[in-house]
């Protein structure tokens, strides 16, 4: 969400499987926030730093799978649409309740 993307229901995630693999990678279909159906894009992602396990997802870099030069950096909350800000706020609240 902080990258300005609405992910589809299915996300493929790989790794780390053995000690030489210290990163995770995968792909997902998404829509760019605020662009509706016209903003459909297929993304690939990779963690850019060492991960300690399957649930350690820090330092994620997301790029357009068809155009690797187009990346989706983390945005400030104020740069998201009102709808995305609302969902992000709900997600953060939910996360705090689970911890």
RAWO-V792273 format. One record per helix or strand of 3 or more residues. SS is the DSSP state (@ for helix, = for strand). FROM is the first residue (numbers start at 1). LEN is the number of residues. If there is no record, write none. Layout:
# RAWO-V792273
ss:SS from:FROM len:LEN
ss:SS from:FROM len:LEN
This chain:
# RAWO-V792273
ss:= from:5 len:10
ss:= from:25 len:8
ss:@ from:36 len:4
ss:= from:40 len:8
ss:= from:60 len:5
ss:@ from:77 len:3
ss:@ from:82 len:17
